[in-house]
Amino acid sequence: MSETLRIAVVGAGPAGIYAADILKKEVAARGGDVLIDLFEHLPAPYGLVRYGVAPDHPRITGIIRALREVLESGVVRLFGNVRFGEDIVLDDLQRHYHGVIFATGATKDAPLDIPGIDLPGSYGAADVVSWYDGHPDVPREWPLEAKEIAVIGNGNVALDVARVLVKHPEDLLPTEVPPNVYEGLKASPVTDVHVFGRRGPLGVKFTPLELRELGELRDVDMIVHDEDFGVDPNEERQKQNKQILVISRTLEQWRTREVRQASRRLHLHFWSKPDAVLGDGRVEALRVERTRPTDDGTGLEGTGELREFPVQAVYRAVGYFSSPVPGVPFDELRGVIPNEAGRVMDGHRPLPGVYATGWIKRGPVGLIGHTKSDAKETIEQLLADDNSRWEPQPYEADAVPALLAERGVAWTDIAGWIRLDEHEMGLGEPEGRARIKVVPRDEMIRVSRGE
Ligand SMILES: Cc1cc2nc3c(=O)[nH]c(=O)nc-3n(C[C@H](O)[C@H](O)[C@H](O)COP(=O)(O)OP(=O)(O)OC[C@H]3O[C@@H](n4cnc5c(N)ncnc54)[C@H](O)[C@@H]3O)c2cc1C
């Protein structure tokens, strides 16, 4: 490897940052040099780690520290507030790099096609998550007028949304929750949040820790229903999986625990498939169809029994979905960039110089840690393809900054991110809080650029 390898990474979420880290180490191990430019649409890095993970999940701070170390390692340049497809396009990258790794993740809700899903009062989880995490591109106000709320889905995002909505907001105060979110939640009249899943209690996609945490919420009773248990003849076999066993034990505890007359309740309903959102002009109820395991025990079928739950808001947490990346093939059905082990495919042929990693590569499932093994696989392909790289112009350190400046893009860099990070922590300090996030995009840019 003689010439310094120049790689663009689009998306500074965990997948993009881990890819940069692994690339840097692998190239060094081969005795080569690499320069990595990270293009990020938001003025701050970390993707869903900053704008997806719930504010009361501070245990990921260790991950953030590791991501920051990569950014500060000196090999990576960050161009924040730069949107691929608008501010910079594939042709530009081809002129300046040997290849590109797309790590653009997923930001939208997957659709749920049931009648009434578009009624006012029915929302996607991704939107409320963006609101409570202080995403700069969503409105600062969120309508919280419902006393009874339905959350559709049995994954961790459903639990996050249910927990944030049912939790007493004072208990969120020590976290990074933005002030407008705290005020919004404080005014919420919520008393009951109902979470619906179409499978049985042992078919959930929750992780045990996230489920157990619900039982520790102050002044919130966990409600599960006897009729949902012992339905599936496969339960004993399912419990051989350790994770499912822990989930089963947690649910059993709530089944047998006395309800404590808390002022708020979180209900878990299993075997309940959403059938329709009902209401005259806005959400008034959710109708579900009861389900059961099929006789052969391998699937799920509707029983025809319909039940209605009066709710004034519905949140669907049925998965995230990625957006197409301009100029790059996209699988509309799976919501991913088609790829083989990270090599982007144009039909049956690899697209030279173009790679993908993270949620845009394999779909929106898995924890932050999974994006690391993902990145490793992608980097292996990239390094193996040394005959099919792009042939860029000779290197000039200022070429890309000059291009962005010419286009009037106010980009933010790593020093700017450190400035914003410290500014946010400084805002939090007098109030004994970890940080107070700067939410408006122009203010984030102003602080980052020291303007
Ligand atoms: C609500 C929610 C809560 C979660 N909680 C946890 C948790 O507690 N613990 C855990 O381990 N995992 C959690 N996860 C999963 C974790 O967030 C993901 O595994 C991880 O963020 C995926 O990483 P990624 O880099 O592929 O995508 P993202 O994190 O989505 O990063 C993609 C980045 O690309 C940028 N981008 C997109 N398009 C463009 C463009 N055109 N130009 C430039 N940049 C672009 C985006 O702005 C973003 O910064 C959660 C996920 C969600 C949705």
Ligand as a Chemical Component Dictionary entry (heavy atoms), coordinates in Angstrom:
data_LIG
# 
_chem_comp.id                   LIG 
_chem_comp.type                 NON-POLYMER 
_chem_comp.pdbx_formal_charge   0 
_chem_comp.three_letter_code    LIG 
# 
loop_
_chem_comp_atom.comp_id 
_chem_comp_atom.atom_id 
_chem_comp_atom.alt_atom_id 
_chem_comp_atom.type_symbol 
_chem_comp_atom.charge 
_chem_comp_atom.model_Cartn_x 
_chem_comp_atom.model_Cartn_y 
_chem_comp_atom.model_Cartn_z 
_chem_comp_atom.pdbx_ordinal 
LIG C1  C1  C 0 -35.319 4.816  19.671 1  
LIG C2  C2  C 0 -34.059 4.000  19.709 2  
LIG C3  C3  C 0 -33.440 3.717  20.920 3  
LIG C4  C4  C 0 -32.279 2.951  20.954 4  
LIG N1  N1  N 0 -31.697 2.672  22.160 5  
LIG C5  C5  C 0 -30.574 1.936  22.204 6  
LIG C6  C6  C 0 -29.945 1.655  23.459 7  
LIG O1  O1  O 0 -30.403 2.083  24.529 8  
LIG N2  N2  N 0 -28.788 0.910  23.434 9  
LIG C7  C7  C 0 -28.250 0.423  22.248 10 
LIG O2  O2  O 0 -27.212 -0.249 22.262 11 
LIG N3  N3  N 0 -28.839 0.676  21.057 12 
LIG C8  C8  C 0 -29.979 1.410  20.999 13 
LIG N4  N4  N 0 -30.566 1.657  19.798 14 
LIG C9  C9  C 0 -29.944 1.116  18.561 15 
LIG C10 C10 C 0 -28.802 2.007  18.056 16 
LIG O3  O3  O 0 -29.220 3.344  18.090 17 
LIG C11 C11 C 0 -28.422 1.562  16.630 18 
LIG O4  O4  O 0 -27.951 0.242  16.695 19 
LIG C12 C12 C 0 -27.320 2.418  15.998 20 
LIG O5  O5  O 0 -27.532 3.790  16.233 21 
LIG C13 C13 C 0 -27.259 2.204  14.470 22 
LIG O6  O6  O 0 -26.134 2.913  14.023 23 
LIG P1  P1  P 0 -25.957 3.522  12.559 24 
LIG O7  O7  O 0 -24.691 4.298  12.624 25 
LIG O8  O8  O 0 -26.134 2.472  11.536 26 
LIG O9  O9  O 0 -27.186 4.533  12.339 27 
LIG P2  P2  P 0 -27.545 5.998  13.033 28 
LIG O10 O10 O 0 -27.241 5.907  14.460 29 
LIG O11 O11 O 0 -28.902 6.220  12.547 30 
LIG O12 O12 O 0 -26.510 6.965  12.336 31 
LIG C14 C14 C 0 -26.630 7.363  10.994 32 
LIG C15 C15 C 0 -26.078 8.771  10.812 33 
LIG O13 O13 O 0 -26.095 9.093  9.419  34 
LIG C16 C16 C 0 -26.516 10.438 9.257  35 
LIG N5  N5  N 0 -27.070 10.615 7.921  36 
LIG C17 C17 C 0 -28.205 10.092 7.414  37 
LIG N6  N6  N 0 -28.411 10.499 6.156  38 
LIG C18 C18 C 0 -27.369 11.312 5.844  39 
LIG C19 C19 C 0 -27.020 12.059 4.680  40 
LIG N7  N7  N 0 -27.774 12.045 3.574  41 
LIG N8  N8  N 0 -25.912 12.803 4.708  42 
LIG C20 C20 C 0 -25.097 12.831 5.828  43 
LIG N9  N9  N 0 -25.393 12.147 6.969  44 
LIG C21 C21 C 0 -26.513 11.393 6.959  45 
LIG C22 C22 C 0 -27.558 10.623 10.349 46 
LIG O14 O14 O 0 -27.772 11.984 10.657 47 
LIG C23 C23 C 0 -26.909 9.848  11.507 48 
LIG O15 O15 O 0 -26.094 10.675 12.296 49 
LIG C24 C24 C 0 -31.726 2.446  19.734 50 
LIG C25 C25 C 0 -32.354 2.726  18.521 51 
LIG C26 C26 C 0 -33.498 3.503  18.501 52 
LIG C27 C27 C 0 -34.161 3.789  17.178 53 
# 
loop_
_chem_comp_bond.comp_id 
_chem_comp_bond.atom_id_1 
_chem_comp_bond.atom_id_2 
_chem_comp_bond.value_order 
_chem_comp_bond.pdbx_ordinal 
LIG C1  C2  SING 1  
LIG C2  C3  SING 2  
LIG C2  C26 DOUB 3  
LIG C3  C4  DOUB 4  
LIG C4  N1  SING 5  
LIG C4  C24 SING 6  
LIG N1  C5  DOUB 7  
LIG C5  C6  SING 8  
LIG C5  C8  SING 9  
LIG C6  O1  DOUB 10 
LIG C6  N2  SING 11 
LIG N2  C7  SING 12 
LIG C7  O2  DOUB 13 
LIG C7  N3  SING 14 
LIG N3  C8  DOUB 15 
LIG C8  N4  SING 16 
LIG N4  C9  SING 17 
LIG N4  C24 SING 18 
LIG C9  C10 SING 19 
LIG C10 O3  SING 20 
LIG C10 C11 SING 21 
LIG C11 O4  SING 22 
LIG C11 C12 SING 23 
LIG C12 O5  SING 24 
LIG C12 C13 SING 25 
LIG C13 O6  SING 26 
LIG O6  P1  SING 27 
LIG P1  O7  DOUB 28 
LIG P1  O8  SING 29 
LIG P1  O9  SING 30 
LIG O9  P2  SING 31 
LIG P2  O10 DOUB 32 
LIG P2  O11 SING 33 
LIG P2  O12 SING 34 
LIG O12 C14 SING 35 
LIG C14 C15 SING 36 
LIG C15 O13 SING 37 
LIG C15 C23 SING 38 
LIG O13 C16 SING 39 
LIG C16 N5  SING 40 
LIG C16 C22 SING 41 
LIG N5  C17 SING 42 
LIG N5  C21 SING 43 
LIG C17 N6  DOUB 44 
LIG N6  C18 SING 45 
LIG C18 C19 SING 46 
LIG C18 C21 DOUB 47 
LIG C19 N7  SING 48 
LIG C19 N8  DOUB 49 
LIG N8  C20 SING 50 
LIG C20 N9  DOUB 51 
LIG N9  C21 SING 52 
LIG C22 O14 SING 53 
LIG C22 C23 SING 54 
LIG C23 O15 SING 55 
LIG C24 C25 DOUB 56 
LIG C25 C26 SING 57 
LIG C26 C27 SING 58 
# 
